[in-house]
Structures are given as C-alpha cells and as structure tokens.
C-alpha cells in the first residue's frame, strides 16, 4: 500500500455553503483590516486565491481543521 498526501479542494473548485465567495475547506489567516482575499477564475477555467495585502502582518490561507478527506 502506498500512502499519498491529499489536500481537500486543492484546485479551489468547490464553494463554501456559508460563503459562496470563498473555496470550501479553506480559511483566511492573519493579515489586517486592509487585507483582501479574492477567489478568482482564470480564462482557462482554473481557480486561485488572490491576496491583496499592502502592509502589516503576513496573510495567507490555511486548510480548515474540520476538513475530512475521504480515503
């Protein structure tokens, strides 16, 4: 048996039920009041998170703790 690392919704294709403007299973982390996270779709159909962060502490995204990865 080969173990494989898996990341839920790694291509950001699924949306959150409570927030359709952010991918399911992911959460915003750090940043400040000026930080903005934008879920964007490129012309070729892939999706990404654009983080606009002019200053302050680091900002990013993390996989939420309650995400279950089917085996």
Backbone as a printed PyTorch tensor [residue, N CA C, xyz], in Angstrom:
tensor([[[  0.8370,  -1.1850,   0.0000],
         [  0.0000,   0.0000,   0.0000],
         [  0.8790,   1.2450,   0.0000]],

        [[  0.5260,   2.1980,  -0.8050],
         [  1.2750,   3.4390,  -0.8950],
         [  0.4800,   4.5580,  -0.2240]],

        [[  1.1130,   5.2510,   0.7120],
         [  0.4690,   6.4090,   1.3290],
         [  0.5980,   7.5910,   0.3910]],

        [[ -0.4480,   8.3980,   0.3630],
         [ -0.4580,   9.5550,  -0.5120],
         [ -0.9460,  10.7660,   0.2760]],

        [[ -0.2820,  11.8860,   0.1440],
         [ -0.7760,  13.1230,   0.7400],
         [ -1.9470,  13.6160,  -0.0930]],

        [[ -2.9810,  14.0640,   0.5850],
         [ -4.1530,  14.5880,  -0.1000],
         [ -4.5310,  15.9260,   0.5160]],

        [[ -4.9630,  16.8310,  -0.3100],
         [ -5.4390,  18.1290,   0.1430],
         [ -6.8460,  18.3040,  -0.4000]],

        [[ -7.7940,  18.5330,   0.4950],
         [ -9.1870,  18.7100,   0.1030],
         [ -9.3510,  19.9980,  -0.7050]],

        [[-10.0590,  19.8970,  -1.8180],
         [-10.3860,  21.0440,  -2.6670],
         [ -9.1290,  21.8410,  -3.0500]],

        [[ -8.0880,  21.1330,  -3.4050],
         [ -6.7980,  21.7740,  -3.6950],
         [ -6.8270,  22.6820,  -4.9170]],

        [[ -7.7900,  22.4790,  -5.8030],
         [ -7.8940,  23.3250,  -7.0030],
         [ -8.9660,  24.4020,  -6.8430]],

        [[ -9.5080,  24.5240,  -5.6210],
         [-10.4890,  25.5650,  -5.2770],
         [-11.7410,  25.5220,  -6.1660]],

        [[-12.2320,  24.3360,  -6.4870],
         [-13.3940,  24.2090,  -7.3610],
         [-14.7230,  24.2520,  -6.6120]],

        [[-14.7290,  23.8850,  -5.3210],
         [-15.9610,  23.8400,  -4.5320],
         [-16.0950,  25.0780,  -3.6670]],

        [[-17.3150,  25.5900,  -3.5610],
         [-17.5420,  26.7880,  -2.7510],
         [-18.0870,  26.4150,  -1.3800]],

        [[-17.8960,  27.3030,  -0.4140],
         [-18.4460,  27.1090,   0.9240],
         [-19.9500,  27.3310,   0.8840]],

        [[-20.6900,  26.5500,   1.6690],
         [-22.1380,  26.7530,   1.7480],
         [-22.4640,  28.0970,   2.3830]],

        [[-21.7090,  28.4640,   3.4240],
         [-21.9890,  29.6980,   4.1520],
         [-21.4030,  30.9360,   3.4790]],

        [[-20.4240,  30.7500,   2.5830],
         [-19.7790,  31.8740,   1.9010],
         [-19.4330,  31.4570,   0.4690]],

        [[-20.3390,  31.6940,  -0.4890],
         [-20.0820,  31.2470,  -1.8580],
         [-18.9530,  32.0100,  -2.5610]],

        [[-18.3350,  32.9560,  -1.8720],
         [-17.2430,  33.7370,  -2.4640],
         [-15.8690,  33.2700,  -2.0020]],

        [[-15.8120,  32.0710,  -1.3610],
         [-14.5300,  31.5390,  -0.9020],
         [-14.5860,  30.0210,  -1.0120]],

        [[-13.4600,  29.3790,  -1.3650],
         [-13.4790,  27.9320,  -1.5800],
         [-13.7040,  27.1330,  -0.2970]],

        [[-14.4260,  26.0280,  -0.4320],
         [-14.7490,  25.1600,   0.6870],
         [-13.4900,  24.5260,   1.2690]],

        [[-13.4430,  24.4560,   2.5960],
         [-12.3320,  23.8140,   3.2830],
         [-11.1580,  24.7240,   3.5780]],

        [[-11.2050,  25.9420,   3.1340],
         [-10.0920,  26.8790,   3.3060],
         [-10.5210,  28.0660,   4.1530]],

        [[ -9.5670,  28.6290,   4.9000],
         [ -9.8440,  29.7810,   5.7560],
         [ -8.7690,  30.8430,   5.5730]],

        [[ -9.1780,  32.0830,   5.7250],
         [ -8.2380,  33.1980,   5.6710],
         [ -7.4630,  33.2360,   6.9860]],

        [[ -6.1900,  33.6030,   6.9100],
         [ -5.4040,  33.6830,   8.1370],
         [ -4.5450,  34.9420,   8.1450]],

        [[ -4.4300,  35.5150,   9.3160],
         [ -3.6100,  36.7080,   9.5870],
         [ -4.0500,  37.8970,   8.7470]],

        [[ -3.1110,  38.7400,   8.3600],
         [ -3.4460,  39.9610,   7.6470],
         [ -3.9400,  41.0390,   8.6000]],

        [[ -4.5050,  42.0900,   8.0410],
         [ -5.0640,  43.1840,   8.8350],
         [ -6.3140,  43.7040,   8.1380]],

        [[ -6.8140,  44.8400,   8.5800],
         [ -8.0430,  45.3930,   8.0230],
         [ -7.9620,  45.7510,   6.5520]],

        [[ -6.7660,  45.9700,   6.0500],
         [ -6.5960,  46.3320,   4.6370],
         [ -6.4360,  45.1090,   3.7310]],

        [[ -6.3090,  43.9180,   4.3210],
         [ -6.0900,  42.6990,   3.5400],
         [ -7.3860,  42.2280,   2.9020]],

        [[ -7.3030,  41.8300,   1.6280],
         [ -8.4590,  41.3060,   0.9170],
         [ -8.0780,  39.9880,   0.2500]],

        [[ -8.9700,  39.0080,   0.3560],
         [ -8.7960,  37.7160,  -0.2990],
         [ -9.8530,  37.6200,  -1.3940]],

        [[ -9.4450,  37.3550,  -2.6150],
         [-10.3790,  37.2740,  -3.7330],
         [-10.2360,  35.9210,  -4.4180]],

        [[-11.3430,  35.2080,  -4.5460],
         [-11.3690,  33.9160,  -5.2320],
         [-11.5950,  34.2140,  -6.7030]],

        [[-10.6070,  33.9490,  -7.5410],
         [-10.6760,  34.3190,  -8.9460],
         [-10.6560,  33.0880,  -9.8480]],

        [[-11.2720,  33.2370, -10.9930],
         [-11.2790,  32.1940, -12.0120],
         [-10.5320,  32.7340, -13.2240]],

        [[ -9.5640,  31.9780, -13.7060],
         [ -8.7770,  32.4110, -14.8600],
         [ -9.4880,  32.0180, -16.1550]],

        [[ -9.1150,  32.6020, -17.2880],
         [ -9.7610,  32.2720, -18.5560],
         [ -9.7000,  30.7820, -18.9290]],

        [[ -8.6740,  30.0720, -18.4670],
         [ -8.5880,  28.6530, -18.8100],
         [ -9.4020,  27.7810, -17.8530]],

        [[-10.1320,  28.3780, -16.9070],
         [-11.0220,  27.6450, -16.0210],
         [-10.4390,  27.2950, -14.6640]],

        [[ -9.1400,  27.4760, -14.4740],
         [ -8.5660,  27.1860, -13.1630],
         [ -8.9210,  28.3010, -12.1920]],

        [[ -8.8180,  27.9970, -10.8970],
         [ -9.1680,  28.9820,  -9.8760],
         [ -8.0030,  29.1950,  -8.9270]],

        [[ -7.9810,  30.3630,  -8.3190],
         [ -6.8970,  30.7250,  -7.4150],
         [ -7.4310,  31.7080,  -6.3740]],

        [[ -6.6480,  31.9030,  -5.3250],
         [ -6.9480,  32.9150,  -4.3190],
         [ -5.9540,  34.0500,  -4.5240]],

        [[ -6.4650,  35.2410,  -4.7810],
         [ -5.6150,  36.4290,  -4.9220],
         [ -5.6590,  37.1650,  -3.5830]],

        [[ -4.4750,  37.3550,  -2.9960],
         [ -4.3890,  38.0500,  -1.7060],
         [ -3.7900,  39.4260,  -1.9370]],

        [[ -4.5750,  40.4590,  -1.6540],
         [ -4.1040,  41.8340,  -1.7580],
         [ -3.7850,  42.3000,  -0.3470]],

        [[ -2.4960,  42.5080,  -0.1100],
         [ -2.0240,  42.7670,   1.2450],
         [ -0.9610,  43.8640,   1.2070]],

        [[ -1.3970,  45.1220,   1.3320],
         [ -0.4580,  46.2320,   1.1810],
         [  0.5760,  46.3700,   2.2960]],

        [[  0.2540,  45.9440,   3.5120],
         [  1.1970,  46.1000,   4.6210],
         [  0.7350,  45.2920,   5.8150]],

        [[  1.5190,  45.3070,   6.8830],
         [  1.1340,  44.6590,   8.1190],
         [  1.6340,  43.2300,   8.2180]],

        [[  1.0290,  42.4530,   9.1350],
         [  1.4730,  41.0720,   9.3460],
         [  1.1850,  40.2020,   8.1230]],

        [[  1.8620,  39.0900,   8.0410],
         [  1.6670,  38.1790,   6.9070],
         [  0.2050,  37.7760,   6.7810]],

        [[ -0.2010,  37.4450,   5.5590],
         [ -1.5650,  36.9880,   5.2930],
         [ -1.4890,  35.7680,   4.3930]],

        [[ -2.4690,  34.8960,   4.5210],
         [ -2.4870,  33.7120,   3.6800],
         [ -3.7800,  32.9460,   3.8400]],

        [[ -3.7500,  31.6680,   3.4470],
         [ -4.8830,  30.7710,   3.6280],
         [ -4.3710,  29.4850,   4.2680]],

        [[ -5.2680,  28.8050,   4.9840],
         [ -4.9240,  27.5280,   5.5980],
         [ -6.0820,  26.5550,   5.3620]],

        [[ -5.7800,  25.2820,   5.3920],
         [ -6.8220,  24.2620,   5.3270],
         [ -7.5100,  24.2320,   6.6840]],

        [[ -8.8380,  24.2820,   6.6950],
         [ -9.5790,  24.2960,   7.9460],
         [ -9.3740,  22.9980,   8.7170]],

        [[ -9.4470,  23.0680,  10.0410],
         [ -9.2300,  21.9040,  10.9040],
         [-10.2980,  20.8330,  10.7580]],

        [[-11.5330,  21.2040,  10.4450],
         [-12.6220,  20.2440,  10.4180],
         [-12.8160,  19.5700,   9.0580]],

        [[-11.8740,  19.7030,   8.1480],
         [-11.9910,  19.1040,   6.8140],
         [-11.7190,  17.6070,   6.8930]],

        [[-12.6400,  16.8210,   6.3320],
         [-12.4680,  15.3710,   6.2690],
         [-12.0850,  15.0040,   4.8450]],

        [[-10.9720,  14.2770,   4.7220],
         [-10.5050,  13.8610,   3.3990],
         [-10.9070,  12.4060,   3.2050]],

        [[-11.7840,  12.1330,   2.2260],
         [-12.2090,  10.7500,   2.0180],
         [-11.0360,   9.8770,   1.5700]],

        [[-10.9690,   8.6770,   2.1010],
         [ -9.8650,   7.7790,   1.7940],
         [-10.1760,   6.7580,   0.7400]]])
